[in-house]
């Protein structure tokens, strides 16, 4: 049990001025610590060329396309198939945090953690607890947004920061937290699905397809992937305005709220056995297929999905041929003419491999 803090300042959540009139995340659910900016917009092919030339991935952005019919169908199928379980995972994680910490403050990692943090805040409010929620950026290679983190700490000087994400892959985000947080801020990572076995708090260690893994900005307030700019300051985001007609943020958060409704603060779900170095098994399997750089190996069904949405995949590995949570990946692989192989020893449901000539 974490020692009880003496006091906690809990201000009303207010929007970031730069994004107050733009993003579609409910301001009662989250305070957004991102600034609106225009990055260098490039195609996937140009992004690959620039990264190979030494340009940081965190400075480039490929504009999002409208979700395809396949993506939308996969999102709705995942919500219908896994929705009840996701609701239970959200309830279990929220109850665990409230039981363990006297003054927890949720700091979700944009973007995959943002809907999770919003849902947890709503649930805690229904249970009679005020669970502050902020969202900020973390970028592999650059680390956490230090300016945003300091702003959160000023608002909650005695708060116990809990860093919220949706799922883990190889554990790179946990490593980025460990490497970039101040020494007096513990890297308390909390996730719904932790197949990497690295999270401090995990609702489950199984690899689970969360519905919002299939979509991007349209389930996260129209926020783009975060990036950094030359002038520094807060990490930035681009509003994907052209997708406003496709925005499902409010619908998704309402669905999650409904799915958590049956649960009480006493809910406890077993997380299962914590995996031990599953990344090593994945990288060994990838090496047999000719990919020896671990940066090009993206395990977990969530990370594999993101590869097909934002990168140029070279190979898809599956643990089972017809698992419901990977059917969309098989369809995406077929459309992209990417080979698919089944590996019973794979500790994740799926892993996507990126061509050695592509971006990391």
Secondary structure by P-SEA (a helix, b strand, c coil): ccccccbbbbcccccccccccccccccccccccbbbbbcccccaaaaaaaaaacccccccccccccccaaaaaaaaaaaaaaaaaaaaaaaaaaaaaaacccbbbbbcccccaaaaaaaaaaaaaaaccbbbbbbbbbbcccccaaaaaaaaaaaccccbbbbbbcccccaaaaaaaaaccccccccccccccccccccccccccccccccccccccccccccccccccccccccccccccccccccaaaaaaaaaaaaaccccccbbbbcccccccaaaaaaaaaaaacccccccccccaaaaaaaaacccccbbbbccccccccaaaaaaaaaabbbbbbbccccccbbbbccccccc
